Amino acid sequence: MDKITENLLKSYVEASELQNLNEAQQFERFATYIVLSKLYGDVSSANDFCIGDGIQGIDSFAVIIDGVLVSDLSHLEDILSGRNTFQVEFMFLQSKISDKFKLNDLSVFADTVISLLVDQDDNICPEFINMYNLLLEKSDCFIENPIVRLYYVTLGKWVSPTAIEKKIERTKSTLLKSNLVSRVEFHAWGANNVQSNWRTVSQGLKTSFLFENKTILPDIPQIDQSFLGILPASEFIKIITDEDGEIRRALFYDNVRDFQGDVDVNTDIRKTLKSENKLKFCVLNNGITVVARSIKSTGNNFVIEDYQIVNGCQTSYILHSEQNNITNVHIPFRLIGTKDEEVAKMITIATNKQNQVNKDNLLALREEQKEIEKYFDTYRNDEKHRIYYERRSKQWNRSKEIHGTWRVISLRNLLQTFVSIYFKMPQSTRHYSDLIKREENNVFTSSNHPAYFYSAAYAYCKLEHFFRNSQIDRKFKPLRYHLLAGIRTAFTGSMERDRIESKEDKALNSLKKFNEFLWNDEKYLKMLQNISEIILKINKNGAISEFGRNAEQTKEMLTHILIKYNKKIKLHKRVC
C-alpha cells in the first residue's frame, strides 16, 4: 500500500475506531464509506453495508430507494410502506489490498453479482436476496427497472487491461439482457481513484459556475450573503453533477421531500422542457434554492462549498435527465450563504411549506429535542463517555470535535432505542413511520428527563462500536433493538415498562449503576454475547432476520433472559 493511501486509511480507521480489524477489513469499510458517501451523502457507518468474510466475491452491498440508503429488511419494509412508486438502485463492492488488477478476482465479483440478480441464488447472500425478493414482489411500483452500480476497488494502477475490460462489458451485457435492470455501471478503481474520491467526500462539496443575471439581496441577520436571479440550466447542471456526470444525490439530504418520480407536477416539467414552452421555463417553474456554507465570487464567477439544494429536488432531477432539452432554458435561482444550522433548517422548511414536510425535520425543532442535545453536551469534558446527538441531519458531518464516528446517534435511532430499552417494545421499531406517530409524544416529552436519553444513546452507540469491530456478529444487527431491550431487562430484573423520572436527582440516581455497567466494555459486551446466544437457542434453525417480529417472541426472549440472570425472580405476566 502506498504511503498516501496508507495515511488516508489510517485517518479513517482512527476516526471510526476500527483498530481491532485487520487491514483488509479496514480497507473494505474504507472503500464502502467512500463509494456510498460519494453517491448518497455522508454515511455514518459503512459497517451496515459490509457483508463480512463468509461470502466470496462481494464485500458490501447497498439497496437504495429514491436516494435513501436502506440498512436491512425491516428498514426496507418500512420505507416501502408509504410509497406507490419508487426508484431502486443496487450497489455492490469488492475490495482488494492488492497493488494489481487481477482478472480472476474481478471475474468472481462480477459472476457473484450476476448469480444474485439474475439467478437469485439465495445460498450466496440471503440478506440481499430477502430484500431483493420483496422488491420484485412490488415491481409494479418501479419507476423503472433497478439501476446497478458495481465497484471493484484495489490499490493498483489502471492501465486499460484488455481482458478485464472485456469481462466488464460482458457483465454489463448479461445484466442488461436479463431485463431485470435498466442501467449498469461498472467502476474499476485504483489507488488514485481511492485518494481523489476520499478527498471529495471528506472535504465537502465544491463547485464553480457562472451567475450573470442576479441581484444582491439586502443585509439579513445570520445570512452572510444572498443572491436572487436567473441561472442558465447548463450552469445549474454544473452544481448538481459530479465528475462522472452523475447527479449528486447528497445535495438533497436536507430536502424535506425525496424525488417523487413521474407524478403529475414532474410530468408537466418534463413536457415543458420538450415543448416550445421551454423558453418560458423561468416563469413557469418555482425555481431552486441553494444554501451554502461558503460563497466566493469574482465578478460573475462563483465558487460555492459545502452546499445543499433545500428546495428544487424535483426540478433538479428532471433537468438532469433532460439535458438534451435544456438549451436556452433558464431557472429562477436563489443562493444563500449561512453557517447557522438553525437558519438553514428554517429556510428548508419555509421553502417547502407548500408540500408535506418530513416529520423528523419538525420534531427536531421542538424544545424537548434541544434539551436532550444540551444534556448530551454536559459530557463535553468526558470524552471517553461522550455521545453526540444528531437531532438535525448532518449536524456533526465532518466535525473535528468528534473522536469516534460511532458516538453519533440520530433522532430516528434514539426514538427506536428509547422505546426498546425503557418500554421493552423492540418489535415495534420495525416500522418507524408507525412508531413515530404512536410514540413521539410518549418519548419526547418534558416528563422524561434527558438523562434517560443519554443512557439509551450510549447503549446503542457502544453496541454499534462492537458491531463495527466484529465483537458482535453482524448477523444480529437486524436484532439490535432486541439486544438493547434484553440488556435493560437483564440489568433491572424486570421486563415491565420502566418508570421514567422527570426530576434530575431521581433520574440520575435511577441510572447511576446502569451507566456504570454500560461504561464497562467487558461486562456490557459479555452480556450482549449471552443474549445473542439466548436468541439463537430460542430461534433454533430459523432465520435471525425473522426473529422478534411480534410481542410474543419478545416476551419469550425476555423471559429466558430473566431466567438466566436471576432464577429466583418472579416473572411478570405483562410485557409492554
TIFI-520824 format. One line per 3 residues: number of its first residue (from 1); their letters; for each residue z, y, x of C-alpha. Coordinates in Angstrom, 2 decimals, decimal comma. Layout:
NUM	a	Z:Y:X; ...
***
This chain:
1	mdk	0,00:0,00:0,00; -0,98:3,39:1,42; 1,78:5,90:2,12
4	ite	0,78:8,35:-0,64; 0,78:5,72:-3,39; 3,96:4,22:-1,94
7	nll	5,76:7,57:-2,22; 4,46:8,20:-5,76; 5,61:4,74:-6,83
10	ksy	8,98:5,29:-5,18; 9,41:8,55:-7,09; 8,63:6,82:-10,39
13	vea	10,94:3,87:-9,65; 13,84:6,17:-8,79; 13,33:8,32:-11,89
16	sel	13,16:5,22:-14,09; 15,87:3,33:-12,16; 13,74:0,20:-11,68
19	qnl	15,11:-0,77:-8,27; 16,03:-4,26:-9,49; 12,36:-5,18:-9,99
22	nea	10,04:-6,45:-7,28; 7,16:-4,32:-6,03; 4,52:-5,98:-8,24
25	qqf	6,66:-5,45:-11,37; 7,34:-1,84:-10,40; 3,63:-1,17:-9,92
28	erf	2,84:-2,85:-13,24; 5,14:-0,41:-15,08; 3,89:2,49:-12,97
31	aty	0,27:1,79:-13,87; 1,10:1,25:-17,54; 3,02:4,52:-17,67
34	ivl	0,13:6,45:-16,12; -2,53:4,99:-18,43; -0,56:5,40:-21,65
37	skl	0,71:8,88:-20,75; -2,81:9,98:-19,88; -4,20:8,73:-23,19
40	ygd	-1,40:9,33:-25,66; 1,17:11,67:-24,18; 4,36:11,13:-22,23
43	vss	5,73:7,58:-22,55; 9,47:7,29:-22,07; 9,42:3,55:-21,40
46	and	6,42:1,63:-20,10; 8,57:-1,49:-20,40; 7,98:-1,52:-24,17
49	fci	4,37:-2,46:-23,47; 4,73:-4,78:-20,46; 4,48:-8,48:-21,24
52	gdg	6,27:-9,95:-18,26; 5,50:-12,71:-15,81; 4,95:-15,50:-18,33
55	iqg	1,36:-14,61:-19,27; -1,53:-14,91:-16,85; -4,24:-12,31:-16,90
58	ids	-2,54:-9,40:-18,68; 0,42:-7,31:-17,57; 0,67:-4,98:-20,55
61	fav	-0,90:-4,14:-23,87; -0,55:-1,45:-26,50; -1,54:-1,13:-30,13
64	iid	-2,31:2,42:-31,21; -2,54:3,55:-34,84; -4,00:7,04:-35,38
67	gvl	-2,96:8,00:-31,86; 0,62:6,69:-32,27; 1,83:4,03:-29,83
70	vsd	3,29:1,03:-31,65; 6,06:-0,82:-29,82; 6,37:-4,07:-31,82
73	lsh	5,53:-5,89:-35,07; 8,26:-4,23:-37,14; 7,15:-0,79:-35,96
76	led	3,57:-1,71:-36,91; 4,66:-2,86:-40,38; 6,49:0,41:-40,85
79	ils	3,70:2,69:-39,68; 1,07:0,92:-41,82; 3,16:1,03:-44,99
82	grn	2,26:4,63:-45,79; -1,42:4,64:-44,73; -4,51:3,91:-46,80
85	tfq	-6,90:4,42:-43,88; -6,25:4,37:-40,16; -7,86:4,19:-36,73
88	vef	-6,93:1,25:-34,47; -7,06:1,15:-30,69; -6,07:-1,55:-28,22
91	mfl	-5,17:-1,04:-24,58; -4,96:-3,95:-22,12; -3,97:-3,63:-18,49
94	qsk	-3,84:-5,84:-15,42; -2,42:-4,50:-12,17; -2,59:-5,90:-8,65
97	isd	-0,99:-4,55:-5,49; -3,92:-5,93:-3,52; -5,98:-3,47:-1,48
100	kfk	-9,19:-5,14:-2,71; -11,05:-5,54:-6,00; -11,16:-9,31:-6,50
103	lnd	-13,77:-10,73:-8,85; -11,62:-13,72:-9,76; -8,61:-11,63:-10,79
106	lsv	-10,74:-9,22:-12,82; -12,54:-12,15:-14,47; -9,26:-13,77:-15,52
109	fad	-8,18:-10,45:-17,02; -11,46:-9,93:-18,88; -11,57:-13,52:-20,19
112	tvi	-7,97:-13,30:-21,39; -8,77:-10,21:-23,45; -11,79:-12,00:-24,95
115	sll	-9,61:-15,02:-25,80; -7,15:-12,75:-27,58; -9,58:-10,60:-29,53
118	vdq	-12,46:-12,98:-30,22; -10,85:-16,44:-30,16; -7,46:-15,18:-31,40
121	ddn	-5,71:-17,64:-29,10; -2,03:-17,42:-30,10; -0,97:-19,51:-27,09
124	icp	-1,63:-16,62:-24,70; 0,37:-13,76:-26,16; 1,93:-14,47:-29,59
127	efi	3,44:-10,96:-29,63; -0,03:-9,38:-29,68; -1,58:-12,00:-31,98
130	nmy	1,09:-11,38:-34,65; 0,24:-7,67:-34,63; -3,50:-8,38:-34,47
133	nll	-3,38:-10,73:-37,47; -1,53:-8,13:-39,53; -4,20:-5,56:-38,70
136	lek	-7,03:-7,94:-39,55; -5,42:-8,53:-42,95; -5,70:-4,79:-43,54
139	sdc	-9,17:-4,39:-42,02; -10,44:-2,84:-45,26; -8,34:0,20:-44,29
142	fie	-10,03:0,64:-40,89; -11,82:3,97:-40,45; -13,96:1,97:-38,03
145	npi	-13,51:-1,25:-36,11; -10,92:-1,03:-33,28; -11,62:0,73:-30,01
148	vrl	-10,75:-1,39:-26,95; -9,73:0,07:-23,59; -9,36:-2,22:-20,56
151	yyv	-7,76:-1,11:-17,30; -7,89:-3,17:-14,12; -5,70:-1,33:-11,62
154	tlg	-5,49:-2,12:-7,91; -4,75:-0,33:-4,65; -8,27:-0,92:-3,36
157	kwv	-11,25:1,38:-2,91; -14,09:1,11:-5,44; -17,46:0,63:-3,75
160	spt	-19,52:-0,45:-6,77; -19,49:-4,22:-6,12; -22,46:-5,71:-7,99
163	aie	-20,75:-8,94:-9,12; -17,76:-7,08:-10,58; -19,98:-4,53:-12,35
166	kki	-21,97:-7,38:-13,93; -18,74:-9,02:-15,14; -17,59:-5,75:-16,66
169	ert	-20,87:-5,33:-18,54; -20,83:-8,95:-19,75; -17,28:-8,48:-21,01
172	kst	-18,19:-5,33:-22,92; -21,26:-7,06:-24,38; -19,27:-10,12:-25,51
175	llk	-16,67:-7,98:-27,25; -19,25:-5,81:-29,00; -21,31:-8,82:-30,14
178	snl	-18,20:-10,22:-31,86; -18,46:-7,40:-34,43; -14,69:-7,10:-34,22
181	vsr	-14,66:-3,87:-32,22; -16,60:-0,61:-32,39; -16,37:0,54:-28,78
184	vef	-15,28:-0,93:-25,42; -14,20:0,94:-22,30; -13,59:-0,93:-19,06
187	haw	-11,96:1,07:-16,26; -11,54:-0,27:-12,72; -9,02:1,92:-10,88
190	gan	-8,40:2,03:-7,18; -5,70:3,90:-5,25; -7,49:7,25:-5,61
193	nvq	-7,59:6,88:-9,40; -3,91:5,97:-9,50; -2,98:9,01:-7,43
196	snw	-5,13:11,54:-9,30; -4,08:10,33:-12,74; -0,42:10,30:-11,72
199	rtv	-0,71:13,95:-10,78; -2,38:14,68:-14,11; 0,40:13,14:-16,19
202	sqg	3,29:14,31:-14,01; 2,20:17,91:-13,65; 1,27:18,53:-17,27
205	lkt	-1,94:19,55:-18,96; -4,01:22,31:-17,39; -7,46:23,62:-18,24
208	sfl	-9,69:26,68:-17,92; -12,13:28,22:-20,42; -13,96:31,45:-21,28
211	fen	-12,42:33,56:-24,07; -14,54:36,69:-24,62; -14,12:37,69:-28,28
214	kti	-10,41:38,30:-28,54; -7,69:40,80:-29,39; -4,34:41,07:-27,63
217	lpd	-1,56:40,95:-30,22; 1,37:43,44:-30,07; 4,59:42,53:-28,22
220	ipq	6,57:39,91:-30,10; 10,15:38,81:-29,25; 10,30:35,47:-27,35
223	idq	6,48:35,45:-27,07; 5,16:36,04:-23,55; 1,52:36,61:-24,54
226	sfl	-0,59:36,13:-27,65; -4,29:36,44:-28,45; -6,38:36,22:-31,59
229	gil	-10,15:35,82:-31,60; -13,26:33,69:-31,97; -13,95:30,91:-29,46
232	pas	-17,27:29,08:-28,93; -16,87:25,44:-29,87; -18,35:24,47:-26,50
235	efi	-15,47:26,28:-24,75; -12,92:24,71:-27,07; -14,19:21,26:-26,09
238	kii	-13,00:22,03:-22,53; -9,48:22,44:-23,90; -9,34:19,12:-25,75
241	tde	-11,16:16,72:-23,41; -10,24:15,08:-20,11; -12,44:14,48:-17,09
244	dge	-13,88:11,36:-18,77; -14,90:13,31:-21,86; -12,20:11,61:-23,96
247	irr	-10,12:13,65:-26,35; -6,64:14,42:-25,01; -4,50:12,79:-27,68
250	alf	-1,36:14,07:-26,02; -2,34:17,56:-27,17; -1,42:16,73:-30,72
253	ydn	2,00:15,22:-30,04; 3,81:18,14:-31,62; 1,38:18,46:-34,52
256	vrd	3,10:17,54:-37,76; 0,11:15,54:-39,04; -1,91:12,81:-37,43
259	fqg	-5,69:12,74:-37,67; -6,44:11,68:-41,23; -9,90:10,23:-40,73
262	dvd	-12,65:10,88:-43,25; -10,56:12,39:-46,02; -12,27:14,98:-48,19
265	vnt	-11,48:18,00:-46,03; -12,66:16,28:-42,85; -15,80:15,05:-44,53
268	dir	-16,51:18,66:-45,52; -16,01:19,86:-41,93; -18,44:17,22:-40,70
271	ktl	-21,03:18,14:-43,37; -20,78:21,82:-42,42; -21,50:21,07:-38,76
274	kse	-24,55:19,04:-39,73; -25,97:21,70:-42,04; -27,42:25,19:-41,76
277	nkl	-23,99:26,48:-42,75; -22,58:25,63:-39,30; -23,19:29,26:-38,25
280	kfc	-20,65:30,20:-40,93; -18,07:27,78:-39,48; -15,85:30,57:-38,17
283	vln	-15,34:31,95:-41,71; -15,09:28,58:-43,44; -12,52:26,98:-41,13
286	ngi	-8,80:27,82:-40,88; -9,01:27,65:-37,10; -7,00:26,38:-34,17
289	tvv	-3,55:27,40:-32,88; -2,63:26,58:-29,28; 0,87:27,12:-27,84
292	ars	1,11:27,12:-24,02; 3,98:27,49:-21,58; 1,74:29,36:-19,15
295	iks	-1,28:31,62:-19,74; -3,11:33,21:-16,82; -6,22:35,32:-17,25
298	tgn	-8,67:37,20:-15,09; -10,90:39,17:-17,43; -12,27:36,65:-19,91
301	nfv	-11,45:33,61:-17,74; -8,30:31,87:-18,99; -6,16:29,14:-17,43
304	ied	-3,51:27,53:-19,63; -0,88:24,97:-18,62; 1,46:22,63:-20,50
307	yqi	-0,10:23,36:-23,87; -0,23:21,82:-27,33; -2,52:22,19:-30,32
310	vng	0,05:22,80:-33,05; -2,47:23,37:-35,83; -6,05:22,16:-35,98
313	cqt	-5,80:18,42:-35,30; -8,38:17,55:-37,93; -10,85:20,20:-36,76
316	syi	-10,40:19,18:-33,12; -11,25:15,53:-33,73; -14,30:16,39:-35,83
319	lhs	-15,62:18,87:-33,25; -15,16:16,27:-30,51; -17,08:13,62:-32,45
322	eqn	-19,85:16,07:-33,44; -20,53:17,64:-30,04; -24,28:17,29:-30,58
325	nit	-23,97:19,65:-33,54; -21,81:22,49:-32,18; -24,45:24,73:-30,60
328	nvh	-23,80:28,34:-31,72; -20,66:27,20:-33,58; -17,57:29,42:-33,25
331	ipf	-13,99:28,78:-34,40; -11,06:31,07:-35,23; -8,71:30,71:-32,29
334	rli	-5,11:31,76:-31,74; -3,47:31,39:-28,32; 0,28:31,88:-27,95
337	gtk	2,31:31,77:-24,75; 6,03:30,94:-25,01; 8,58:28,88:-23,11
340	dee	11,01:28,88:-26,05; 11,02:25,41:-27,68; 12,51:26,68:-30,94
343	vak	9,83:29,33:-31,29; 7,12:26,73:-30,61; 8,59:24,49:-33,29
346	mit	8,73:27,37:-35,77; 5,05:28,10:-35,12; 4,18:24,43:-35,61
349	iat	5,91:24,19:-38,96; 4,70:27,60:-40,18; 1,06:26,92:-39,36
352	nkq	1,20:23,56:-41,13; 3,08:24,61:-44,24; 0,13:24,00:-46,50
355	nqv	0,47:20,25:-45,95; 3,30:17,78:-45,79; 5,49:18,28:-42,73
358	nkd	6,81:15,39:-40,68; 10,37:14,60:-41,79; 11,72:14,45:-38,24
361	nll	10,50:17,98:-37,48; 12,50:19,42:-40,35; 15,52:17,22:-39,66
364	alr	15,61:18,38:-36,04; 16,28:21,95:-37,17; 19,44:21,10:-39,13
367	eeq	22,76:22,37:-37,82; 24,22:18,85:-37,53; 21,45:17,99:-35,06
370	kei	22,27:20,96:-32,90; 25,96:20,00:-32,89; 25,09:16,49:-31,70
373	eky	22,98:17,96:-28,91; 25,84:20,28:-27,90; 28,28:17,38:-27,76
376	fdt	25,96:15,34:-25,54; 25,86:18,36:-23,25; 29,65:18,13:-22,73
379	yrn	28,86:15,29:-20,31; 26,84:17,67:-18,13; 29,22:17,21:-15,19
382	dek	29,48:13,45:-15,66; 26,02:12,37:-14,55; 26,92:8,68:-14,49
385	hri	27,62:8,68:-18,22; 25,32:11,43:-19,40; 22,82:10,84:-22,22
388	yye	20,10:13,30:-23,31; 19,37:13,76:-26,99; 15,71:14,46:-27,73
391	rrs	16,03:15,99:-31,19; 12,73:17,82:-30,64; 9,67:15,92:-29,44
394	kqw	9,03:16,08:-25,68; 12,18:18,17:-25,29; 13,02:16,62:-21,94
397	nrs	9,47:15,97:-20,84; 9,15:16,36:-17,04; 12,66:17,79:-16,84
400	kei	14,04:17,77:-13,31; 17,53:17,67:-14,82; 17,29:14,02:-15,84
403	hgt	18,29:11,32:-13,40; 17,03:8,11:-15,02; 14,49:8,31:-17,86
406	wrv	16,33:5,56:-19,72; 19,01:8,14:-20,53; 16,89:9,86:-23,22
409	isl	17,20:8,90:-26,89; 15,02:10,16:-29,72; 16,12:11,20:-33,20
412	rnl	14,48:8,10:-34,63; 16,26:5,72:-32,24; 19,60:7,49:-32,76
415	lqt	19,42:7,05:-36,53; 18,48:3,37:-36,19; 21,24:2,77:-33,65
418	fvs	23,93:4,55:-35,67; 23,14:2,51:-38,80; 23,13:-0,71:-36,76
421	iyf	26,35:-0,13:-34,82; 28,59:1,51:-37,41; 27,08:0,32:-40,73
424	kmp	26,24:-3,19:-39,41; 22,78:-3,00:-41,02; 20,27:-3,72:-38,21
427	qst	17,85:-5,39:-40,65; 17,36:-2,05:-42,42; 15,92:-0,40:-39,29
430	rhy	12,59:-2,22:-39,54; 11,11:0,34:-41,92; 12,02:3,73:-40,56
433	sdl	10,37:5,69:-43,36; 12,63:3,98:-45,92; 15,65:4,19:-43,65
436	ikr	15,46:7,95:-43,16; 15,09:8,55:-46,90; 18,07:6,36:-47,68
439	een	20,48:7,12:-44,83; 19,78:10,54:-43,29; 22,48:12,27:-45,35
442	nvf	24,96:9,45:-44,72; 24,39:9,62:-40,96; 23,56:13,21:-40,07
445	tss	26,47:14,89:-41,79; 29,31:17,13:-40,62; 31,80:14,47:-41,74
448	nhp	30,62:12,24:-38,84; 31,92:13,62:-35,56; 29,23:13,89:-32,83
451	ayf	31,28:11,62:-30,53; 30,12:8,64:-32,58; 26,51:9,55:-31,90
454	ysa	27,17:9,74:-28,17; 28,71:6,25:-28,04; 25,86:4,80:-30,08
457	aya	23,30:6,56:-27,87; 24,89:5,30:-24,67; 24,92:1,74:-26,04
460	yck	21,22:1,98:-26,92; 20,14:3,63:-23,66; 22,08:1,22:-21,46
463	leh	20,53:-1,69:-23,34; 17,12:-0,13:-22,68; 18,05:0,05:-18,98
466	ffr	18,89:-3,67:-18,99; 15,54:-4,44:-20,62; 13,65:-2,36:-18,05
469	nsq	15,26:-4,19:-15,18; 14,76:-7,63:-16,77; 18,52:-8,20:-17,04
472	idr	17,96:-8,98:-20,71; 14,86:-10,97:-21,62; 12,30:-8,60:-23,21
475	kfk	11,65:-11,17:-25,98; 14,86:-9,84:-27,52; 13,50:-6,29:-27,66
478	plr	12,49:-6,59:-31,35; 16,14:-7,50:-31,99; 17,72:-4,66:-30,01
481	yhl	19,40:-3,27:-33,12; 20,85:-6,69:-33,95; 22,21:-6,89:-30,41
484	lag	23,84:-3,48:-30,87; 25,34:-4,45:-34,23; 26,67:-7,61:-32,58
487	irt	28,24:-5,64:-29,73; 30,23:-3,42:-32,09; 31,22:-6,41:-34,22
490	aft	32,45:-8,39:-31,22; 34,34:-5,39:-29,89; 36,12:-4,42:-33,13
493	gsm	36,54:-7,92:-34,55; 35,03:-6,84:-37,85; 31,62:-6,82:-39,49
496	erd	32,73:-4,28:-42,07; 31,28:-0,75:-42,03; 33,21:1,40:-39,54
499	rie	35,44:4,24:-40,63; 33,83:7,38:-39,16; 36,24:10,22:-38,40
502	ske	35,39:13,91:-38,72; 38,26:15,29:-36,62; 37,71:15,36:-32,88
505	dka	41,10:13,95:-31,81; 40,82:10,98:-34,19; 37,19:10,34:-33,25
508	lns	37,86:10,36:-29,52; 40,89:8,11:-29,94; 38,92:5,58:-32,00
511	lkk	36,09:5,48:-29,44; 38,05:5,63:-26,18; 38,18:1,87:-25,49
514	fne	34,65:1,32:-26,83; 33,25:3,87:-24,37; 35,19:2,31:-21,50
517	flw	33,67:-1,05:-22,42; 30,12:0,36:-22,61; 30,55:2,11:-19,26
520	nde	31,42:-1,22:-17,62; 27,95:-2,63:-16,87; 29,22:-6,11:-16,06
523	kyl	31,21:-6,55:-19,28; 28,58:-4,93:-21,52; 25,75:-6,99:-20,04
526	kml	27,73:-10,23:-20,31; 28,44:-9,66:-23,99; 24,76:-8,86:-24,65
529	qni	23,77:-12,11:-22,95; 26,30:-14,06:-25,03; 25,00:-12,53:-28,26
532	sei	21,43:-13,35:-27,20; 22,47:-16,99:-26,80; 24,06:-16,95:-30,26
535	ilk	20,81:-15,68:-31,78; 18,84:-18,45:-30,05; 21,30:-21,06:-31,34
538	ink	21,07:-19,76:-34,92; 17,31:-19,34:-34,85; 16,66:-22,66:-33,08
541	nga	12,90:-23,07:-32,87; 11,98:-20,03:-34,97; 10,13:-17,00:-33,60
544	ise	12,51:-14,38:-32,26; 10,46:-11,59:-33,82; 11,03:-13,13:-37,27
547	fgr	14,82:-13,26:-36,95; 17,15:-10,91:-38,76; 14,80:-9,62:-41,44
550	nae	17,42:-9,83:-44,19; 21,12:-9,17:-44,70; 21,92:-12,89:-44,96
553	qtk	20,69:-13,59:-41,43; 22,55:-10,56:-40,14; 25,75:-11,80:-41,75
556	eml	25,26:-15,26:-40,25; 24,77:-13,77:-36,80; 27,80:-11,50:-37,05
559	thi	29,94:-14,38:-38,37; 29,05:-16,53:-35,35; 29,87:-13,60:-33,08
562	lik	33,32:-13,22:-34,66; 33,98:-16,92:-34,26; 33,04:-16,82:-30,58
565	ynk	35,13:-13,78:-29,72; 38,13:-14,34:-31,96; 38,50:-17,70:-33,71
568	kik	41,74:-16,62:-35,39; 40,21:-13,66:-37,13; 39,80:-13,78:-40,91
571	lhk	36,12:-13,46:-41,70; 35,17:-10,73:-44,12; 33,31:-11,63:-47,30
574	rvc	31,19:-8,50:-47,33; 28,74:-7,14:-44,83; 27,30:-3,67:-45,50
***
